[in-house]
Amino acid sequence: MSDSSVLFDQLRKHIEKTIVGQEQLINRLLVTVLTGGHLLIEGPPGLAKTMAVKSLANGLHASFQRIQFTPDLMPADLTGSDIYDPKSGEFRFMSGPLFHEIILADEINRAPPKVQSALLEAMEEHQVTIGNETHVLPGLYLVIATQNPLEQSGTYPLPEAQLDRFQLHVTIDYPDQKQELEILERNDSVDEEGSQQTVDSLTPEQVFIARREIQSLHIEPSVKQYIVDLVTATRNIEKFVPELNGLVRAGASPRASKSLLASARANAFLQQRDYVTPDDVYDLCADVLRHRILLSFEANASRVTSDEIINRLLETISAP
């Protein structure tokens, strides 16, 4: 086990001290950190999504900023703007909340498309352009967004181009009775100061070391072919599952193949293996493809979900 692997295992335990259950969410948060991608979390309110992201930032010793997205938000509220300084008689740039290492875009679908599009350059290029000047964002830069699937009034669907920028789209649900009882017990056992013991934490510099390590993980050509088979099948769904013909308007882009490969490597690293297996690909496939498959009107009318299509593909396409 490498030093980086030990540190990420400690980070997992650090988050689990605060979050009950939600193993998949915690794993996806760590995968996002290891790959340098971005994460979209979808789930009902009250499931500690914000608390999980705060715990992650605390464990990384990274600067954290929560942005509440609202219908009246303006792009400059995210990026910042040039402010006139009467003392110098010049304009100077006042950075906005995007200039932190971990950004929580809370209820991202409540802001209009013009504001959502302000994130595109930041998420893809790790920079923000204001006027004629480009301002570089921190080296460790992650956007973790949340959206509520229950309340659609006053929301705007995310543009396809922005959805494709999210490496993973994870869905979470309510805890079971045992987990909810543990939540209550933990709430009662918090000490008077409400403090918690912390463990050794990662630093952004150590994250970059871990990212280089996962690039050296061994992956068989057959596993890479498995990734390509799954992603390209979304563009020709009728060839693999004829009964799904006409349900997919557009499949996943090559960015999905790159995301699935990177995520599978990160998952193998978190499992303390130096090689990638087809199970790593299988485990991450739905979260990588869920938001990249555009359903047709017929699919929406029949209430067919992208998860159902992905499950059929996983059943049809054999793993090596």
Backbone torsions as a table, in degrees:
resi	resn	phi	psi	omega
1	MET	NA	125.8	-179.0
2	SER	-75.7	164.1	177.8
3	ASP	-60.4	-38.7	179.8
4	SER	-64.0	-39.7	179.0
5	SER	-62.3	-40.9	179.1
6	VAL	-63.0	-43.5	-178.9
7	LEU	-64.4	-39.5	179.1
8	PHE	-71.7	-30.1	174.5
9	ASP	-66.9	-38.1	175.7
10	GLN	-65.8	-37.7	178.5
11	LEU	-64.3	-40.5	177.5
12	ARG	-59.4	-46.9	-179.2
13	LYS	-65.0	-34.4	177.9
14	HIS	-61.8	-43.9	179.5
15	ILE	-68.9	-38.3	-178.5
16	GLU	-66.6	-19.3	174.7
17	LYS	-66.3	-27.7	-178.1
18	THR	-99.2	-37.0	-173.2
19	ILE	-105.8	127.5	177.0
20	VAL	-92.5	129.4	-178.4
21	GLY	68.3	-144.7	178.4
22	GLN	53.0	41.0	-179.9
23	GLU	-58.5	-39.3	-179.1
24	GLN	-64.9	-42.5	179.1
25	LEU	-62.0	-43.6	180.0
26	ILE	-63.1	-42.8	178.1
27	ASN	-61.1	-42.9	-178.6
28	ARG	-68.1	-33.4	175.2
29	LEU	-62.1	-43.8	-179.4
30	LEU	-68.9	-39.1	176.8
31	VAL	-60.8	-41.4	179.3
32	THR	-61.3	-42.9	178.9
33	VAL	-63.8	-42.8	-176.6
34	LEU	-68.9	-29.1	-176.0
35	THR	-99.1	-13.3	-178.1
36	GLY	73.7	20.2	178.7
37	GLY	-90.2	-161.3	178.8
38	HIS	-129.8	156.1	-171.4
39	LEU	-128.4	134.1	174.0
40	LEU	-111.3	122.1	-178.6
41	ILE	-110.0	126.4	179.2
42	GLU	-121.0	125.6	179.3
43	GLY	-177.1	163.3	179.6
44	PRO	-61.8	160.7	178.6
45	PRO	-69.0	157.0	175.7
46	GLY	85.7	15.1	-178.3
47	LEU	-104.4	19.5	173.6
48	ALA	65.9	32.1	177.9
49	LYS	-64.1	-46.9	-179.9
50	THR	-64.1	-41.0	-179.0
51	MET	-63.7	-37.2	179.3
52	ALA	-64.0	-42.4	-179.6
53	VAL	-68.4	-39.1	177.0
54	LYS	-62.2	-41.4	178.5
55	SER	-63.9	-38.6	176.8
56	LEU	-61.3	-48.8	-178.8
57	ALA	-62.8	-39.2	178.7
58	ASN	-64.4	-41.3	179.9
59	GLY	-68.5	-24.1	179.5
60	LEU	-92.1	-5.9	-172.9
61	HIS	55.6	39.7	-177.8
62	ALA	-107.0	151.0	176.7
63	SER	-71.4	138.8	-172.1
64	PHE	-128.3	140.9	176.6
65	GLN	-142.6	125.0	174.7
66	ARG	-96.8	131.0	178.0
67	ILE	-118.9	119.1	176.9
68	GLN	-85.9	114.3	-179.3
69	PHE	-81.2	131.5	-179.3
70	THR	-136.1	160.9	-178.5
71	PRO	-61.7	-23.0	-177.8
72	ASP	-97.9	9.6	179.0
73	LEU	-68.9	142.6	178.5
74	MET	-111.9	152.9	179.4
75	PRO	-53.7	-39.4	-179.9
76	ALA	-64.9	-22.8	177.0
77	ASP	-66.2	-21.2	177.4
78	LEU	-95.4	-50.3	-171.3
79	THR	-83.5	-26.5	-169.7
80	GLY	93.0	179.7	-177.6
81	SER	-158.2	170.6	176.3
82	ASP	-80.3	126.5	-178.6
83	ILE	-112.8	134.5	179.1
84	TYR	-76.3	127.5	177.6
85	ASP	-101.4	107.2	-176.5
86	PRO	-64.8	-24.1	-179.7
87	LYS	-70.5	-44.6	-179.1
88	SER	-92.0	-16.1	-177.6
89	GLY	72.7	19.5	-178.2
90	GLU	-128.7	162.4	174.3
91	PHE	-88.6	139.8	174.7
92	ARG	-131.1	149.8	-175.5
93	PHE	-81.1	127.3	174.5
94	MET	-107.8	109.4	-174.4
95	SER	-68.5	147.2	178.6
96	GLY	-94.6	-173.9	-176.4
97	PRO	-67.1	-13.1	177.7
98	LEU	-66.0	-17.6	-174.8
99	PHE	-86.8	53.1	172.4
100	HIS	-129.7	167.7	-174.9
101	GLU	-78.5	-38.1	177.4
102	ILE	-123.7	120.3	-178.6
103	ILE	-109.1	127.2	171.5
104	LEU	-102.9	107.2	177.6
105	ALA	-90.7	91.9	-172.8
106	ASP	-79.2	128.2	-178.1
107	GLU	52.5	57.5	-173.3
108	ILE	-60.3	-28.8	-177.4
109	ASN	-80.5	6.7	175.5
110	ARG	-88.5	-13.0	178.9
111	ALA	-94.0	149.3	-179.6
112	PRO	-68.1	162.6	-176.9
113	PRO	-54.9	-33.6	-178.8
114	LYS	-61.0	-37.2	178.6
115	VAL	-75.7	-42.5	179.1
116	GLN	-60.1	-37.0	-179.3
117	SER	-68.0	-20.6	177.4
118	ALA	-65.1	-20.6	179.0
119	LEU	-81.4	-18.2	-171.5
120	LEU	-58.9	-49.5	-179.0
121	GLU	-65.2	-40.7	-179.2
122	ALA	-62.9	-42.8	-176.7
123	MET	-72.0	-36.2	-175.4
124	GLU	-90.0	-44.3	-172.9
125	GLU	-102.7	-8.6	-176.9
126	HIS	56.3	43.4	177.6
127	GLN	-155.4	162.2	178.5
128	VAL	-131.0	130.5	179.4
129	THR	-106.3	121.9	177.2
130	ILE	-121.1	114.2	-176.1
131	GLY	65.4	-122.8	-179.9
132	ASN	-101.2	5.7	-176.6
133	GLU	-114.3	141.8	177.4
134	THR	-109.3	130.6	-177.6
135	HIS	-114.7	125.4	-175.3
136	VAL	-82.2	137.2	177.8
137	LEU	-86.0	167.2	-179.6
138	PRO	-57.2	154.3	-179.7
139	GLY	-60.9	-45.6	173.5
140	LEU	-88.5	104.8	-175.6
141	TYR	-134.7	114.0	-178.6
142	LEU	-128.3	133.5	172.2
143	VAL	-108.0	118.4	177.1
144	ILE	-115.8	112.8	-174.4
145	ALA	-109.3	150.8	175.7
146	THR	-123.2	151.8	171.2
147	GLN	-148.0	148.5	-175.7
148	ASN	-98.2	118.7	-177.6
149	PRO	-78.8	-11.5	-173.6
150	LEU	-85.3	-37.4	-174.7
151	GLU	-109.5	112.2	-177.3
152	GLN	-106.6	-5.9	179.2
153	SER	-69.3	128.3	178.9
154	GLY	75.4	23.3	178.2
155	THR	-116.0	162.1	-179.7
156	TYR	-125.5	129.4	177.3
157	PRO	-64.3	140.0	-179.1
158	LEU	-68.8	139.2	177.1
159	PRO	-61.7	147.7	-179.1
160	GLU	-57.5	-37.8	-179.6
161	ALA	-63.5	-35.5	179.3
162	GLN	-75.5	-40.0	177.9
163	LEU	-57.6	-39.0	-178.2
164	ASP	-66.6	-20.2	178.3
165	ARG	-74.2	-21.6	178.2
166	PHE	-80.4	123.6	-179.8
167	GLN	-67.3	-40.7	-177.5
168	LEU	-130.3	147.2	172.7
169	HIS	-128.1	103.9	-176.1
170	VAL	-105.2	137.9	176.8
171	THR	-109.2	137.6	-179.8
172	ILE	-126.4	157.3	-176.4
173	ASP	-132.4	178.6	-177.7
174	TYR	-64.0	150.7	176.3
175	PRO	-71.3	160.8	175.1
176	ASP	-79.9	178.6	-174.5
177	GLN	-62.9	-40.4	-179.8
178	LYS	-62.9	-44.0	179.7
179	GLN	-67.2	-38.8	-179.4
180	GLU	-67.4	-34.2	175.9
181	LEU	-65.8	-38.9	177.9
182	GLU	-65.0	-35.1	177.1
183	ILE	-60.3	-44.5	179.4
184	LEU	-65.0	-40.5	-179.5
185	GLU	-66.7	-39.6	177.3
186	ARG	-65.9	-37.8	179.6
187	ASN	-62.6	-37.4	179.6
188	ASP	-75.5	-23.9	-175.0
189	SER	-92.1	0.9	178.7
190	VAL	-65.4	135.5	-178.4
191	ASP	-71.6	174.6	-173.4
192	GLU	-59.5	-35.0	-179.9
193	GLU	-84.8	-10.1	-179.6
194	GLY	69.5	19.7	-177.3
195	SER	-89.0	162.7	177.9
196	GLN	-132.5	148.3	174.6
197	GLN	-71.0	136.4	178.4
198	THR	-105.3	159.9	178.5
199	VAL	-110.1	172.1	177.0
200	ASP	-56.0	132.3	-173.4
201	SER	-110.0	154.0	172.7
202	LEU	-74.3	158.4	170.1
203	THR	-116.7	159.9	177.4
204	PRO	-54.2	-35.5	179.8
205	GLU	-63.9	-39.3	179.1
206	GLN	-70.5	-28.5	175.5
207	VAL	-63.5	-42.2	179.8
208	PHE	-63.2	-35.4	176.8
209	ILE	-64.3	-44.2	179.7
210	ALA	-63.8	-37.4	178.9
211	ARG	-62.7	-36.7	177.4
212	ARG	-69.8	-34.3	-179.0
213	GLU	-65.6	-40.3	-176.4
214	ILE	-69.4	-20.2	177.4
215	GLN	-68.1	-20.2	-178.5
216	SER	-92.8	-0.8	178.9
217	LEU	-64.9	139.4	-177.6
218	HIS	-76.8	137.1	175.3
219	ILE	-140.0	125.6	-178.4
220	GLU	-69.0	147.3	176.3
221	PRO	-56.0	-32.7	-179.7
222	SER	-66.3	-30.9	177.9
223	VAL	-72.5	-38.8	175.6
224	LYS	-62.7	-40.0	178.2
225	GLN	-64.2	-36.6	177.2
226	TYR	-60.7	-41.3	177.8
227	ILE	-62.2	-47.8	-178.7
228	VAL	-63.4	-40.5	179.7
229	ASP	-60.4	-43.5	-178.1
230	LEU	-66.7	-44.3	-175.8
231	VAL	-70.7	-46.7	-178.1
232	THR	-68.2	-24.7	178.2
233	ALA	-64.8	-27.0	179.3
234	THR	-68.1	-19.5	180.0
235	ARG	-90.4	-15.9	179.2
236	ASN	-134.0	56.1	-171.0
237	ILE	-60.9	-32.0	-175.8
238	GLU	-68.3	-22.2	-179.9
239	LYS	-75.6	-25.9	-176.2
240	PHE	-102.3	-40.1	178.4
241	VAL	-131.5	87.9	-173.7
242	PRO	-54.1	-33.5	-177.6
243	GLU	-70.9	-10.7	177.1
244	LEU	-94.4	6.9	-178.7
245	ASN	-59.2	131.7	178.3
246	GLY	87.9	-1.2	-177.8
247	LEU	-93.5	-17.0	-178.4
248	VAL	-112.0	119.9	179.5
249	ARG	-79.9	-37.4	178.1
250	ALA	-154.0	140.3	-179.5
251	GLY	-93.1	-170.3	-176.3
252	ALA	-79.0	149.1	-179.6
253	SER	-86.3	170.3	175.7
254	PRO	-57.9	-21.5	175.9
255	ARG	-61.1	-29.1	178.4
256	ALA	-66.1	-39.4	178.0
257	SER	-62.3	-44.3	178.5
258	LYS	-64.1	-40.4	179.9
259	SER	-66.5	-40.3	-179.1
260	LEU	-67.5	-39.3	177.3
261	LEU	-64.2	-47.9	-178.8
262	ALA	-63.6	-41.2	-179.1
263	SER	-67.2	-39.2	178.4
264	ALA	-64.1	-39.9	176.8
265	ARG	-62.6	-44.8	-180.0
266	ALA	-63.2	-39.6	179.3
267	ASN	-63.9	-40.7	177.0
268	ALA	-63.1	-40.1	178.2
269	PHE	-61.5	-43.1	-179.9
270	LEU	-68.8	-25.2	175.1
271	GLN	-85.7	5.2	176.7
272	GLN	61.0	41.2	173.7
273	ARG	-114.0	152.0	177.9
274	ASP	-103.1	20.1	178.2
275	TYR	-147.2	155.1	-179.1
276	VAL	-101.5	136.9	179.1
277	THR	-113.5	163.3	174.2
278	PRO	-58.3	-27.7	178.3
279	ASP	-64.4	-33.5	176.5
280	ASP	-63.0	-42.0	178.6
281	VAL	-66.1	-45.5	-179.3
282	TYR	-60.0	-42.4	-176.2
283	ASP	-65.6	-36.7	-175.8
284	LEU	-94.2	-10.8	-170.3
285	CYS	-56.2	-48.8	-176.0
286	ALA	-63.4	-41.1	-178.0
287	ASP	-70.4	-26.5	177.9
288	VAL	-81.0	-35.8	-172.8
289	LEU	-97.7	-19.6	-171.5
290	ARG	-51.0	-45.6	-175.1
291	HIS	-93.0	-1.0	-177.3
292	ARG	-103.3	-4.7	176.9
293	ILE	-98.5	116.9	-180.0
294	LEU	-94.2	120.0	-176.3
295	LEU	-84.8	150.7	178.6
296	SER	-81.4	170.7	176.2
297	PHE	-60.3	-38.2	-179.9
298	GLU	-62.2	-39.9	179.0
299	ALA	-65.7	-44.1	179.2
300	ASN	-64.3	-39.1	179.0
301	ALA	-66.1	-33.5	179.8
302	SER	-88.8	0.4	179.7
303	ARG	60.1	36.9	173.7
304	VAL	-87.1	131.1	-178.0
305	THR	-101.5	160.8	176.9
306	SER	-64.3	-30.7	177.5
307	ASP	-62.6	-39.9	179.1
308	GLU	-65.0	-38.8	178.6
309	ILE	-66.4	-42.5	179.2
310	ILE	-63.4	-42.2	179.0
311	ASN	-61.8	-38.4	177.9
312	ARG	-66.0	-39.0	178.2
313	LEU	-65.8	-41.3	179.4
314	LEU	-64.4	-32.8	176.9
315	GLU	-73.2	-31.1	-173.5
316	THR	-86.2	-42.7	-176.1
317	ILE	-87.6	119.1	-175.2
318	SER	-75.5	138.6	174.5
319	ALA	-79.7	150.0	-179.9
320	PRO	-68.9	NA	NA
